[in-house]
Amino acid sequence: MAGSPNASNMVVGLDIGTSKVVAIVGQPTDDGGIEIAGIGSHPSRGMKRGVVINIESTVQSIQRAVEEAELMAGCDIHSVYVGVAGSHISSMNSDGVVAIKEREVTPSDIERVIDSARARAVSEGQRVLHVLPQEFSIDAQGGIREPLGMSGVRLEAQVHLVTAALNAVQNIEKCVRRCGLEVDAIILEQLASSMAVLTEDERELGVCMVDIGGGTTDMAIFTEGAIRHTAVIPIAGDQVTNDIAMALRTPTQHAEEIKVKYACALTHLAASDEMIKVPSVGDRPARDLSRQALAEVVEPRYEELFTLVRDELRRSGYEDMVAAGIVLTGGTSRMEGVSELAEEIFHMPVRIACPQNVRGLADVVRNPIYATGVGLLHYALQETRHGQGLKSHGGVVAAHKGRNELARRDIKEDHSALARIKGWFKGNF
């Protein structure tokens, strides 16, 4: 499996986030893990809170990230699995019932019952992203995970329905297609992240995963192995950066740097005698500030965020069922003091999680910021294992090296030639 990339079974995950776009190329390993062949990342311009606000800027960010991943993996990317987030996403639990035709459950019965569950009124302008089965019942017997082949007359399914605003999804698809790429599937970001960071035991025991990104904080609650509730909270890393910029009167890019290097989410963990330099606006001289004063700006925002997550957990009705506690991931979860503050607010065990079951560029991707990107690959490979989803070309065509790579570098300089050169590659390889 390792060695030169095998084009036929490669998949590509594209995480179009508010702060960065990440493209990850991977292929399955024999033990059910993922071998990462290439990774590309570029600052995201043109997204706000998970939604496209500038198509041109988003297209450029996607292009750069994809080119970088292509160079590293030495292959041509043609289609991608794309993650979607944002406050426009809504979810509900639904159920459906059908008669079992042959008195024994067949795949077509399962398909019919899931279709009947998804037929619940989806409001105008919404598109169904996922119909995730939770459990099945046959006649009066409930709690069935795999009904295939069981005898009975009446099959019932309980599912979790996830819908997204049609225009938001279309804008993301448009950006991807403008880069000359096909969309294999659109996947809810927290569903993807959960596949990368949660263990089987956590899903069974009950767990609340919180993916804190740049623009949105995405939640997913699992109990008894199935997803029960999803939610999006519109407070995340960008608000923290903004607070630092406003309170310290420093430009946003400096505020972001200060946050990443020095910020702490708990005031009593930060030393009052440790000083940092804060650049001023305009040509005023930089000022000195203690790390503790910085923590006093950051802590209230994280406290607000975790309180909102706790309220959502209570509202969902699953607060007492998440015995495995809280799993935090995403770039904004990496700050010192975050897990300690979260434990104070949730009164539950909290851990910060990185993507698991990865090989290849493992040390690079074992970082919470790649949770969604790696999760998209897990989702894609699960789809292929279930015998659906992937087209014959598997998202990547023909590993190529040498002169093609030089041509790729030229593309960075000359975007107008992109389409022409891509056509030439397709013709020649």
C-alpha positions as CSV (number, residue, x, y, z in Angstrom):
1,M,0.0,0.0,0.0
2,A,2.8,2.4,0.9
3,G,5.4,3.6,-1.5
4,S,4.3,5.2,-4.8
5,P,0.7,6.3,-4.6
6,N,-1.8,3.9,-6.1
7,A,-4.1,6.2,-8.0
8,S,-7.2,3.9,-8.1
9,N,-7.9,3.9,-4.3
10,M,-6.8,7.5,-3.4
11,V,-9.3,9.9,-1.9
12,V,-9.1,13.6,-1.3
13,G,-10.6,15.6,1.6
14,L,-11.1,19.3,1.3
15,D,-11.8,21.3,4.5
16,I,-12.9,24.8,3.4
17,G,-12.7,26.5,6.8
18,T,-13.1,30.1,7.8
19,S,-9.4,30.5,8.7
20,K,-7.8,28.0,6.3
21,V,-8.4,25.6,3.4
22,V,-6.8,22.2,3.8
23,A,-6.6,19.5,1.1
24,I,-5.5,16.0,2.3
25,V,-4.8,13.1,-0.1
26,G,-4.9,9.6,1.4
27,Q,-5.4,5.9,0.7
28,P,-6.6,3.0,2.9
29,T,-4.2,0.8,4.7
30,D,-4.9,-2.9,5.2
31,D,-5.7,-2.5,8.9
32,G,-8.5,0.0,8.3
33,G,-6.3,3.1,8.8
34,I,-5.3,5.8,6.4
35,E,-1.9,6.5,4.7
36,I,-1.5,10.2,4.1
37,A,0.2,10.9,0.8
38,G,0.0,14.7,0.6
39,I,-1.3,17.7,2.4
40,G,-1.8,21.3,1.3
41,S,-2.9,24.3,3.4
42,H,-3.6,27.9,2.6
43,P,-5.1,30.8,4.6
44,S,-8.8,31.1,3.8
45,R,-10.0,34.3,2.4
46,G,-13.6,34.7,1.4
47,M,-15.3,32.7,4.1
48,K,-17.2,33.9,7.2
49,R,-18.6,31.6,9.8
50,G,-18.4,28.7,7.5
51,V,-20.3,30.4,4.6
52,V,-18.8,31.7,1.3
53,I,-18.9,35.5,1.2
54,N,-16.4,36.0,-1.7
55,I,-16.3,33.3,-4.5
56,E,-13.1,34.6,-6.1
57,S,-11.0,34.6,-2.9
58,T,-12.3,31.2,-1.9
59,V,-11.5,29.7,-5.3
60,Q,-7.9,31.0,-5.1
61,S,-7.5,29.5,-1.6
62,I,-8.8,26.2,-2.7
63,Q,-6.6,26.2,-5.8
64,R,-3.4,26.9,-3.7
65,A,-4.2,24.2,-1.1
66,V,-5.0,21.6,-3.8
67,E,-1.8,22.4,-5.8
68,E,0.3,22.0,-2.7
69,A,-1.3,18.6,-1.9
70,E,-0.8,17.5,-5.6
71,L,2.9,18.4,-5.5
72,M,3.4,16.6,-2.3
73,A,1.5,13.5,-3.3
74,G,2.8,13.6,-6.8
75,C,-0.6,13.1,-8.4
76,D,-3.4,14.9,-10.2
77,I,-6.5,15.7,-8.1
78,H,-9.9,15.5,-10.0
79,S,-12.5,15.2,-7.3
80,V,-12.8,15.9,-3.6
81,Y,-15.0,15.2,-0.5
82,V,-15.9,18.6,0.9
83,G,-16.8,19.5,4.5
84,V,-19.5,22.1,5.2
85,A,-20.3,24.0,8.4
86,G,-22.2,27.1,9.4
87,S,-25.3,28.3,11.3
88,H,-27.5,27.5,8.3
89,I,-27.3,23.7,9.1
90,S,-30.1,22.2,11.1
91,S,-30.7,18.6,12.3
92,M,-33.6,16.6,13.7
93,N,-34.4,13.0,14.6
94,S,-37.0,11.3,12.4
95,D,-38.5,7.9,11.9
96,G,-40.0,5.8,9.1
97,V,-41.9,2.5,8.8
98,V,-42.4,0.0,6.0
99,A,-43.7,-3.5,5.5
100,I,-41.1,-6.1,5.0
101,K,-41.8,-7.6,1.6
102,E,-40.3,-11.1,1.7
103,R,-40.8,-11.6,5.5
104,E,-37.0,-11.2,5.7
105,V,-35.2,-7.9,5.7
106,T,-33.4,-7.2,2.4
107,P,-31.2,-4.3,1.5
108,S,-34.1,-2.8,-0.5
109,D,-36.3,-2.8,2.7
110,I,-33.6,-0.9,4.5
111,E,-33.3,1.6,1.7
112,R,-37.1,2.0,1.6
113,V,-37.4,2.6,5.4
114,I,-34.6,5.1,5.4
115,D,-36.3,6.9,2.4
116,S,-39.5,7.0,4.4
117,A,-37.7,8.5,7.4
118,R,-36.1,11.2,5.2
119,A,-39.5,12.1,3.7
120,R,-40.3,14.2,6.8
121,A,-41.0,17.7,5.8
122,V,-37.7,19.5,4.9
123,S,-38.4,23.2,4.7
124,E,-38.1,25.2,1.4
125,G,-34.5,26.1,0.4
126,Q,-33.0,23.3,2.5
127,R,-31.1,20.3,1.2
128,V,-30.7,16.9,3.0
129,L,-27.0,16.2,3.6
130,H,-27.2,13.1,5.6
131,V,-29.7,10.5,6.8
132,L,-27.8,8.7,9.6
133,P,-29.5,5.6,10.9
134,Q,-29.6,5.3,14.7
135,E,-31.4,2.1,15.3
136,F,-34.0,-0.2,13.7
137,S,-37.1,-2.1,15.1
138,I,-38.6,-5.2,13.7
139,D,-42.2,-5.7,14.8
140,A,-42.0,-5.0,18.5
141,Q,-38.3,-5.6,19.0
142,G,-36.2,-2.4,19.2
143,G,-32.5,-1.6,19.5
144,I,-31.4,-3.5,16.4
145,R,-28.3,-2.1,14.7
146,E,-28.1,-4.4,11.7
147,P,-31.5,-5.6,10.6
148,L,-30.3,-7.3,7.4
149,G,-31.6,-10.9,7.1
150,M,-33.9,-10.8,10.2
151,S,-37.4,-12.1,10.0
152,G,-40.5,-10.0,10.5
153,V,-43.4,-8.1,9.1
154,R,-42.8,-4.4,9.9
155,L,-39.5,-2.6,9.8
156,E,-39.1,0.8,11.6
157,A,-36.0,3.1,11.5
158,Q,-34.9,6.0,13.6
159,V,-32.6,8.3,11.9
160,H,-30.7,11.6,12.4
161,L,-31.5,14.0,9.5
162,V,-29.0,16.8,8.7
163,T,-30.1,19.6,6.3
164,A,-28.2,22.6,5.0
165,A,-29.3,25.8,3.2
166,L,-29.3,25.0,-0.5
167,N,-27.7,28.3,-1.5
168,A,-24.8,27.9,0.9
169,V,-24.1,24.4,-0.4
170,Q,-24.4,25.5,-4.0
171,N,-21.9,28.3,-3.4
172,I,-19.3,25.9,-2.0
173,E,-19.9,23.5,-4.9
174,K,-19.5,26.4,-7.3
175,C,-16.1,27.4,-5.8
176,V,-14.9,23.8,-6.0
177,R,-16.0,23.4,-9.6
178,R,-14.4,26.7,-10.6
179,C,-11.1,25.0,-9.6
180,G,-11.8,22.3,-12.2
181,L,-12.7,19.7,-9.5
182,E,-15.7,17.5,-9.1
183,V,-17.5,17.2,-5.7
184,D,-17.8,13.5,-4.6
185,A,-19.9,14.4,-1.6
186,I,-20.7,17.2,0.8
187,I,-20.2,16.2,4.4
188,L,-21.1,17.8,7.7
189,E,-17.8,18.9,9.3
190,Q,-18.5,17.7,12.8
191,L,-19.5,14.3,11.5
192,A,-16.2,14.1,9.6
193,S,-14.2,15.4,12.7
194,S,-15.8,12.8,14.9
195,M,-14.7,10.0,12.6
196,A,-11.1,11.2,13.0
197,V,-10.9,11.8,16.7
198,L,-13.5,9.6,18.6
199,T,-12.9,6.0,19.8
200,E,-15.5,3.3,19.4
201,D,-15.8,3.2,23.3
202,E,-16.6,6.9,23.5
203,R,-19.4,6.6,20.9
204,E,-20.9,3.6,22.8
205,L,-20.6,5.2,26.3
206,G,-21.9,8.6,25.1
207,V,-19.7,11.6,24.2
208,C,-20.0,15.2,23.1
209,M,-17.5,16.2,20.5
210,V,-16.8,20.0,20.2
211,D,-14.8,21.1,17.1
212,I,-13.7,24.7,17.7
213,G,-12.6,26.2,14.4
214,G,-12.0,29.8,13.3
215,G,-15.6,30.8,12.4
216,T,-17.8,28.2,14.0
217,T,-17.9,25.7,16.8
218,D,-19.5,22.5,15.7
219,M,-21.0,20.0,18.2
220,A,-21.9,16.3,17.7
221,I,-23.4,14.1,20.5
222,F,-23.2,10.3,20.3
223,T,-24.8,7.7,22.5
224,E,-24.9,3.9,22.0
225,G,-22.8,4.2,18.9
226,A,-25.1,6.5,17.0
227,I,-25.1,10.2,16.4
228,R,-28.1,11.8,18.3
229,H,-27.7,15.6,18.1
230,T,-25.7,18.1,16.1
231,A,-25.5,21.9,16.5
232,V,-23.4,24.8,15.3
233,I,-22.5,27.7,17.6
234,P,-21.4,30.9,15.9
235,I,-18.5,31.7,18.3
236,A,-15.0,30.5,17.7
237,G,-11.4,31.5,17.3
238,D,-12.1,34.6,15.2
239,Q,-14.0,36.1,18.1
240,V,-11.0,35.5,20.5
241,T,-8.6,37.2,18.0
242,N,-11.1,40.1,17.7
243,D,-11.3,40.5,21.4
244,I,-7.5,40.6,21.7
245,A,-7.3,43.2,18.8
246,M,-9.9,45.4,20.4
247,A,-8.7,45.2,24.0
248,L,-5.0,45.5,23.2
249,R,-5.6,48.0,20.3
250,T,-3.4,46.0,18.0
251,P,-4.0,45.0,14.3
252,T,-5.8,41.7,13.7
253,Q,-2.9,39.8,12.2
254,H,-0.8,40.7,15.3
255,A,-3.7,39.7,17.5
256,E,-3.8,36.3,15.8
257,E,0.0,35.8,16.4
258,I,-0.2,36.9,20.0
259,K,-3.2,34.5,20.5
260,V,-1.3,31.5,19.0
261,K,2.0,32.1,20.8
262,Y,1.1,33.5,24.2
263,A,-2.6,33.3,25.0
264,C,-3.9,31.2,27.9
265,A,-7.5,30.4,28.6
266,L,-7.2,30.4,32.4
267,T,-5.9,33.5,34.1
268,H,-4.4,31.7,37.1
269,L,-2.3,29.5,34.8
270,A,-0.6,32.5,33.2
271,A,2.4,34.1,34.9
272,S,2.0,37.8,35.8
273,D,5.7,38.4,35.5
274,E,6.0,37.0,31.9
275,M,5.9,40.0,29.6
276,I,5.0,40.1,25.8
277,K,5.5,42.8,23.2
278,V,2.2,44.1,21.7
279,P,2.6,46.0,18.4
280,S,0.5,49.2,18.2
281,V,-1.6,50.6,15.4
282,G,0.1,53.0,13.0
283,D,3.7,53.9,13.8
284,R,3.3,54.1,17.6
285,P,5.9,52.1,19.6
286,A,5.1,48.6,20.8
287,R,4.0,48.1,24.4
288,D,4.8,45.6,27.1
289,L,1.9,43.5,28.6
290,S,1.9,40.6,31.0
291,R,0.6,37.2,29.9
292,Q,-1.9,37.4,32.7
293,A,-3.5,40.5,31.4
294,L,-3.8,38.8,28.0
295,A,-5.5,35.8,29.7
296,E,-8.0,38.1,31.3
297,V,-9.1,39.2,27.8
298,V,-9.2,35.6,26.5
299,E,-10.9,33.7,29.4
300,P,-14.3,35.4,29.3
301,R,-14.8,34.5,25.6
302,Y,-13.9,30.8,26.1
303,E,-16.1,30.8,29.2
304,E,-19.0,32.2,27.1
305,L,-18.4,29.6,24.4
306,F,-18.3,26.6,26.8
307,T,-21.4,27.9,28.5
308,L,-23.2,28.0,25.2
309,V,-22.1,24.5,24.4
310,R,-23.2,23.3,27.9
311,D,-26.7,25.0,27.4
312,E,-27.0,23.3,24.0
313,L,-26.0,19.9,25.6
314,R,-28.8,20.4,28.2
315,R,-31.3,21.5,25.6
316,S,-30.6,18.3,23.6
317,G,-31.6,16.2,26.6
318,Y,-28.4,14.1,26.4
319,E,-26.4,15.8,29.2
320,D,-26.8,12.8,31.5
321,M,-25.9,10.3,28.8
322,V,-22.4,11.4,27.8
323,A,-20.5,9.3,30.3
324,A,-17.3,9.6,28.3
325,G,-17.5,13.4,28.7
326,I,-16.3,16.1,26.3
327,V,-13.8,15.7,23.4
328,L,-12.4,19.0,22.1
329,T,-10.7,19.4,18.7
330,G,-10.1,22.0,16.1
331,G,-7.4,24.7,15.9
332,T,-8.9,26.9,18.7
333,S,-8.8,24.0,21.2
334,R,-5.0,24.0,21.3
335,M,-4.5,26.9,23.7
336,E,-3.0,26.3,27.1
337,G,-5.7,26.1,29.8
338,V,-8.6,25.2,27.5
339,S,-9.2,21.7,28.9
340,E,-8.9,22.9,32.5
341,L,-11.4,25.7,31.9
342,A,-13.8,23.3,30.1
343,E,-13.7,20.8,33.0
344,E,-14.6,23.7,35.4
345,I,-17.6,24.5,33.3
346,F,-18.9,21.1,32.2
347,H,-18.0,19.2,35.5
348,M,-17.0,16.2,33.2
349,P,-13.8,14.7,31.9
350,V,-12.4,16.7,28.9
351,R,-9.7,15.7,26.5
352,I,-8.2,17.4,23.5
353,A,-8.1,15.1,20.5
354,C,-6.0,14.7,17.4
355,P,-6.7,12.6,14.3
356,Q,-6.1,8.9,14.9
357,N,-5.4,5.9,12.7
358,V,-3.1,7.8,10.3
359,R,0.2,6.9,8.8
360,G,2.5,8.5,6.3
361,L,2.7,12.2,7.3
362,A,1.4,11.2,10.7
363,D,3.4,13.7,12.8
364,V,2.1,16.5,10.6
365,V,-1.6,15.6,10.7
366,R,-1.6,14.6,14.4
367,N,-2.8,18.0,15.2
368,P,-6.4,19.1,16.1
369,I,-6.4,21.6,13.2
370,Y,-6.5,18.6,10.7
371,A,-9.4,16.8,12.5
372,T,-11.9,17.7,9.8
373,G,-9.6,17.1,6.8
374,V,-8.6,13.6,8.0
375,G,-12.2,12.9,9.0
376,L,-13.3,13.6,5.5
377,L,-10.9,10.8,4.3
378,H,-12.3,8.4,7.0
379,Y,-15.8,9.2,5.7
380,A,-14.8,8.7,2.0
381,L,-13.1,5.4,2.7
382,Q,-16.0,4.2,4.8
383,E,-18.3,5.0,1.8
384,T,-16.0,3.0,-0.5
385,R,-15.9,0.0,1.9
386,H,-19.7,0.0,1.8
387,G,-19.4,-0.2,-2.0
388,Q,-20.8,3.2,-2.8
389,G,-19.7,6.8,-3.3
390,L,-16.5,6.7,-5.3
391,K,-16.4,7.0,-9.0
392,S,-14.0,4.8,-10.9
393,H,-11.1,7.3,-11.0
394,G,-11.2,7.6,-7.2
395,G,-10.6,11.3,-7.1
396,V,-7.0,11.1,-8.1
397,V,-5.5,10.3,-11.5
398,A,-2.1,9.0,-12.4
399,A,0.8,9.6,-10.1
400,H,3.3,11.8,-12.0
401,K,6.7,13.2,-11.3
402,G,9.5,15.2,-13.0
403,R,8.5,17.5,-15.7
404,N,4.8,17.6,-14.7
405,E,5.8,18.8,-11.3
406,L,7.8,21.7,-13.0
407,A,4.7,22.5,-15.0
408,R,2.7,22.5,-11.8
409,R,5.1,25.1,-10.3
410,D,4.5,27.3,-13.3
411,I,0.8,27.2,-12.7
412,K,1.3,29.0,-9.4
413,E,2.8,31.9,-11.4
414,D,0.3,31.7,-14.2
415,H,-3.3,31.0,-13.2
416,S,-4.7,31.8,-16.6
417,A,-2.9,28.8,-18.0
418,L,-4.3,26.5,-15.4
419,A,-7.2,25.1,-17.5
420,R,-4.9,24.7,-20.6
421,I,-2.2,22.8,-18.7
422,K,-4.8,20.6,-16.9
423,G,-6.2,19.7,-20.3
424,W,-2.7,18.8,-21.5
425,F,-2.2,16.6,-18.4
426,K,-5.4,14.8,-19.0
427,G,-4.5,14.3,-22.6
428,N,-1.0,13.0,-22.0
429,F,-1.4,11.0,-18.8
